[in-house]
Amino acid sequence: MMDNPPESMMNNKKMRWGVFAPMAILLVATAILGIAAPQWFYNIQSAVVGFAFSNFGWLFSLTVFVLIFVCLYLGFSKFGKIKIGGDGAKPTMTRWQWFAISLTSGIGTGILFWGTAEPLTHFMNPPASLGLDPGSEGAATFSIAAVTMQWTIAPYALYVICGIAIGYAHYNKGMPYAVSSALYPIFGKRALGGIGTIVDNVCMFAIAGAMSAILGEGVLQIGSGVSHYTPLVNGPTLWAAIAILITITYILSSYTGLQKGIKFLAEQNTRLFLLLLVFVLVVGPTAYIMTIGTQGTGKYLSDFAEMHLWFSPMDGESWPRDWPIFEWALWGANAPLIGMFIARVSYGRTIREFVTINLLLPAAFGAFWFWVFGGAAMYFDWKGDGKLWSIINGEGGVPLSLFAFLDELPLSLVFGTLMLIAIFISFTTLADSLTTTMSSLTTTGNDLKNPEPPAMVKIFWGGLIGVLAILTVTAGTGGEISGIDAVKQTATLAGFPVLFLIILIAYSAIRYLRSDAKVMDEPKDGQVEASQLET
């Protein structure tokens, strides 16, 4: 049987100072730098992102493309019957609760921020090299195809491959609850030592950058909505107040634990998502929504490989870098820790269920959300002489576009308020789950019987991320940097180093599952020697 980690690693709550201290110092230093020299801070980010995309953009896209098929294979081949936690493991929540958590901790925040703005952008500003007229039917079809590529199976493939590897390592092989445990098949016991510490530090850095960027999006959008419906002025003061309120809320939710905090918020928010979705579908241009959605999805399916692997190295088209590669970097930065979180809530489920609940169902929901909100937004812009597009390009920008879109519908104030509540809960739920996971990664002893990390560690990381989120959206305010530009830079910077880690995790996931006696026709006792997992 594979050697288990020392008992002290699993049953006692202790700080992992090798992960906690370096990241605490680095992130506090980042916060100080962002306050003292925001323009310089932004320029450094920009230089690193430019290098990463110019030299490794192809690898981002190729990795995502391959992982889609890897996840589907693992879920619906002989490996799909393997249960996380072993044959005797019992699920800790219903499938509905599981799906709600997966949706709201995955793309739930992004579809609210970009659900109207991104389809409109592709509709009115399609890639020049494709020869599509802005605002044309061809541009609308391309728009739905593009958002389907970027917001459905692709992000969840990154989350799922990490979740499978981490969940299997922890619950089936007795490894510590950490990202580094997923790499045991490659590095052996070194994955639990120095190499593991480095890996977990990289993940902490990535999720801190990605999380501050995502919270930054929420702050900008809530600020736009509040100023749209009230006399309050949208700007750094309002953003800071919103960020503080979100931070306090998710720290309190994280403090109460998974069963009381995240699960409750995720369920209520998913119900609110469904209400908003049905409302827009029914009172909006229903026939157009369904027609353009079907047509755009057909375009995506027919051009699947070409769209995923388009880089334009000779024509110099900027669209692949500005949109899909940016998205892959953001999803990648999130992937190890979101994977670690969904692994925790997937105990007692098979790999087939894991892929279905954490990939196929959220992907289908995301696709239909963009059909409805993106399709309706394009319809209103088409019939309204570009009104919404002018808002995106004006002072209100992307964050205001959702509320301007809702103004085109009946009961706009009521549903605009509900949308603000949904946005607030969505960002709170995501931040809650990731704060808990960051805290788990910097402590030991977080197992099935005692899964919650210490409350003070949650408060520390939650507060620090809140500060970074404020800096993300206010860096350089009044100068050349917009809040949304700062958000995109922070996110892509965080995703670059994790790209290589995800490739290793994918290989490890396959190695782990191949070691399972159930699918490899090995001895009935299911014992697997550690040497079988090491390369």
N, C-alpha and C positions, 0 to 999 in steps of 0.2 A: 504494500500500500504506500502511496506517496507520503513522504514525511510531512507531518503536520507542523505548523509553527509552534513555538513555545506557548505554553498555557497562558503565560502572563500577557502575551500579545492579544489574546482573545477575550479574556474575562475581566481585566482591570482597565479602568479609564485612565489612560496616561497620555501626556502630550508627546507627539512626535516632533521633538524640537528640531530635527534635521529638515523637516518640511515647514513647520510653523515659523520658526525664527527667520530663515532666509526670505520667505515670502512676506512676512510682516515688515521686515526692514525694507525690502524692495518696494512694496506697495506704499508704505508711508513715505519713502523717498520720492516715489512717483507723484504722490499727492503734493508734496512740498514743491517739487519741480513745476508741476502744473500751475500752482499758485504763483510761484516766483517768476517763471518765464514761460507763459502759455504759448507764445508764438514759436519760440525755440523748441518747446515740447512738441508742438504740432509738426514742425519741420523735420524733426528726427523721425517721427512716426511716418511721415510721408516718404522719406528716403528709403526706409526699410521696406515699406509696402511696395514702392516702385521696383525695388530689386527683386522682391519675392514674386511679383506678378510677371515681370519681364522674363524671368528665368525659370519659374516653376508653375506658371499658370496652367500649362498643359498637364502637369502632374496632378494638380487639384482636380481638374475635370476628368481625367482618365481614372483616377482613384474612385471618384464618386460613381462614374459609369460602371466600373467593374463591381463595386460593392453592392450595387442594386441586384445584380445577378447572383452574387455570393449569398446575400441574405435570403433571396427567394429559394435558392438551392438548399440552404441549410434548413429552411422552414418546411419545405415540401418534398424533401428526399427522405431517406431512411433516418437522417439525423433528427427529423422533426418530432419523433416520438420520445426523445430524451426529455426528462423532466428536471427542471431546475430545483435542486434540493434532494433529488433522488425519488425513487418510486413511492416512498411513504410520505412525501411532503404534501401538506395541505395548504391551499391558497389562503391568504390573509385578508382578501377583499373580493368583492364581486367583480364580474367582468365589466359592468358599467362603471364602477368606481375606478377600475384599472384604466379603462379607456379615457375617462375624464382626466385623470392625472397625466396620462401620456400626451393627450392633446394639449392641455394647458401648460405643461412643462416643456413642450416641444415648439410647435409653430403657432400656438395660441396668441402670443403677443404680436408676432410678425404679421399675421393676417389682418389684425386690426389696424396696424399702422400702414401697411402697404396694400390692403385689400382693394382700395379704389385707386390710389395714386400710381401704383406700378402698372396696372393694366392701361391706365390713361396715358402714362408716359410712353409705353411701347406703341400705343395706338396713334399718338400724335407725333412721336419722334422715333419711328422705327429705324433700324440700322440702315444707313445710307447705301451701303453696298448691296442691299437686297433689292433696291429699286422700287420699294413700296411707297405709294403716295400717303402722306400723313392724313389720318382721318378716313382712309378708304376701307373697304371691306377686307381687302388683303391685309391691311395693317391690323384690323380688329382680330382677324383669324390668327395672325402671327402673335398678337398680344396674348390671347388665351393659351396658345401653344407654349409661349415663353414662360408664363407664370405657372403653368402646369409642370413644366420641366423643373422649375426652381423651388416650388413650394409643396411638392407632394412626396413621391417616393424617395427623392434624392436626399433631403435632410434626414429623413427617418432611417435611411440605409446606414448613414454614419452613426446615428444613435444606437440602432439595433445591433450592429456588429460589435460595438463596444459593450453594450449591455449583455449580450450573450457571453462574451469572453469573461467579463467581470463576474457576472452572476454564476456561471459554471465554476469559475475558480474559487469563489467564496463558498457557495452553498454545496457544491458537489465534491470539491477537492480540499476543503478546509483551509484555504488560503485566507490571509487577512482581507478585510473589506477595504480594498484600495485598488486604484487603477493598475499599479505596478504588478499586482498579483496576476493580471491577465497575461503577463509576459513570461511566466514561469516556464512554458514549453520551450522558449528560446534561450533564456539566461539561467534557468535552474534556480538554485538557492540565491544566486546573486540578485535575482529579481526582488528578493525580500531584504536585500542589503543596500549597498551603495548605489547600484544601478536603479533599484526601486525608488530610492530617495530622490535621485535626479529626475526620474520619470514623473513622480508625483509633484515635484516642484514645477516642472514644465506645465503640467496640467493645472496647477493652482494659478500660475501666471496667466495662462490662456483664459481660464474661466473668469478670472478677475477682470481682464480686459474686455472679454465678450459681455460679461454681465453688466459692467458699467456702461458699455455701449447700448445694450438692450434697454436698460433702465433709462438711459438718456433719451432713447426714442419715446418711451412712455411719458417722460417728463415734458418733452416738447409737444407731444400730441395732447396731453391733458391740459397743458397751458394754453394751447390754441383753442381747445373746446371751452374752457372756462372763460377765456376772454371773448369768445364768440357769443356766449349766452349771458355774460355779466359785464359790468363796466370795468372790471379789473384789466390792467394793462399787461399784455403778454411780454415777458422779458426775463432777464436773469433773476430778479427778485422773486417773481412768481415761480419760476423754475426751481429755485432753491427751496422755497416753501413746499412745493409739491414733492420734491425729492425727499425732503425730511419726513413728510407725512407718509410716503410710501415706505421709506426705510423703517420708521417706527412700527408700521403695520406689519411688515413681513418679519421683523425681528420678534414681535409678539406672537405671530402665527407660528414661526419656527420654534419659539420657546415652548409652545403647547404640545409640540410633537406631531408626527405624521398623522396619527389616527384622529386627532382633534382638529388640527390646523389645516394642512394641505388638502386632505381628503374632502373636508367640508367645503372649502373654497373652490376646489376643482369641480365638484359636483354642481354647485350653484352656478358657477360661471359657465359650464357647458350647457346647462339649461337656458341660461341667458343668451348664449351663442345661438342656440336653436330657435329661440323666440325671434331674435333679430334677423336670422336667416329667412325664416318663414315670412316675416313681415315684409321684407324687401322683395322677396319672390312674388308674393301675392299682390301687393299694391304697386309694384314696379312693372316694367315692360316684360311680362312673363314670357311671351312667345319669343321675343328677341333674345332674352337671357338663355332660354333653352336651346334656341337655334344656333346662336353664335358659340355657346359653350360646347355643344356637340361638334360643331364644325372645327373649332379650335383644338379640341381634344383629338379629333381625327388627324389634324395636321401634325400634332405632336407625336402620335403613334406612328404615322407613316414616315416621319423624318427623325425618329427617335435617336439613332446613332449620330446622324449629321448634326443635330442641334446640340447634343451633349459634347461633341468633340470638335466644335467650330472655334477656331482661334484667330483666323484672318492674319497670318504672319506677313503676307505680302501687301494686301490692300490696306492694312493698318487700321481696320475697323475697331473702334474702341468699345463697342457694345459687349463683346465677350468678357472683357476685363471689368467693365463698369457694373455688369449685372451678374451673370452666373458665377464667375470666378470670385467675385466679392461675396456672393451668397455661400459658396462652398467654404470660403475662409471663415465666415461667421459660424456656419453650422459645425465646421471642424473644430473651432475653438471650444464650442459648447459640448461636443460629442462625448469625450471621455467621462465628464462628470454627469451629464444628463444620462449617459449610458449606465453609469454607476448608480444613479438614482432609480431609473426604471428597473434595473436589475434587482434592487432592494424590494420593490413592490411586486415583483414577478415570481416570488417564491411559490413553489407548488404548481407552476404552469409548465407545459411542454414548450419546446422550441417552436413548434408549429403555432401554438397559441401566442407565443411571444411575438412572432413575426406578423401574425394576423392582427393582434390588438395594437402593437406598437409600430407597425409599418403600413399595412394595407388599409385599415380603417381610418387612421388619422390622415393618410394620403387622400383617401376618397373624400373625407370631410373638407380638406384643404382645397381640393379641386372644385368641389361644388361651391364653396365659399367664393372663390374667384369667378366662377360662372355667374353667380348672383350679383355680388357687389361690383366686380369688374365689368361684367356685361351691362349692368344697369348704368354704371358711370359712363361707359363709352356711349351708350344710347342717349343719355341726357346731354352729353357733350356734343354729340352728332346733331341732335335736334336743337341745341341751345347755342349754336354758333361759337363753340369753344369756350364757354363760360368757366367750366371747371378747370380746363387746361390753363386758362389765364390766371386762375387763383394759384395753381401749382407753381407757375413761373413768376408770380407776384410776391408781395410782401408776406402773405399768409403761408406760402410754400406747401410742401407735402403734409405737414401736420394738420393744416386747416382743411385740406381737401375733403376729408371724410365728413366733416360737419357741413361743409358747403354742399356736398352730395346729399346728405340727409335733408337739407332744406328743400330739395326737389320733391320730397315725399310728404304725404299727409302726416299730421301729428309729429312734426319734425322736432319740436321742443321736447316732447315726451320721450321719443326714441333717441334723440340726441343725449338726453340725460341718462337714459339706460345704457347708451354706448359709452359714456364717460365712466359709469359704474363698471361696465364690463372691462374697459381698458385698465382701470385702477386695480380690479381684482386679478386680472390676467398678469400684470406685471408683479403684483404682490405674490401670486402663487408661484411664478417662475423664480423670483428672487428667494422666496421661502425654501423651495426645494434645493436650490443651488447653495444657499447659505448652510443648510443642514448638511449637504454633501461635502462642502468645503471643510466644515467642522469635523465631519467623520474622517476626512482624509488627513487631517492634522492631529488626530488622536487615535489611540488604539483601544481595543476592547469593545468595539461596536459590532455585536453579533445579533443573531436572530432573537435571543432571549432578552437582550438589553441593547436595542439598536440606536437609541438616541445619544448623540454626543453631548458633552457638558454644556449647560446653558450659557455660561460665561464665554465660551469659545464661539458659540453662535452669535452672541451679542457683539463680540469683537469684530468678526468677519462681516456681519451684517452692517455695522456702522461704518467700517472702512470702505466697503463697496458703495455705500450711499455717498460718501465723500467723493469717491472717484467718479460716480455718476454726475454729481454736480459739476465737477471740474471738466468732464467730457463735454457737456453742453454749454458751459460758460467760457471755455478756453478761447481767448482771443476775441471775446465779444466786443463789438464796436470796431473791430479791424476787418481783415479779409476772411476770417474763418467763420463759417456759419455753424450752427449747432449740429445740423445733419452731416456736414462734412467731417466734423470732429468725431461724430459717432461712427461713420464708415471707416475712418482711419484707425480708430482704436480697435474695432472689431477685426479688421483684416490683419493688423499687426499681431493680434493675439492668435489668429488661426495658423500662421505660417509654421511655427515650430511643431505644432501638433499634427500637421499633415503626415510627417514621417512616422510619428508614433502610431497613428491610426493604421497605417500600412502594416506595421509590426503586430498590432492587436488583431487585425483581420487574419493574419497568418496563424497567430496563436489560437484564435477561436477554432479554426479548422483542426489544428493539432489537438486541442483539448477534446473536441467532440469525437475525433477519430480514435481517441484513447478509450472511449466509453465501451465497455464490454458488450452492452446490449446490441450495438450496431456492428461490432467488429467480430462477433462470434467467438469471444474469448471466454475463459472459464466462468462458470455460473456465479462464483463468489464475487465477481466484478472487481477483483483487486488489480490495480494497475501500478506497476513499478514507476518510480519517478524517472528512471532512466529512459522509459518509453516516451516521455514527454520532452526530453531534452534533445537538442540537435547536436 
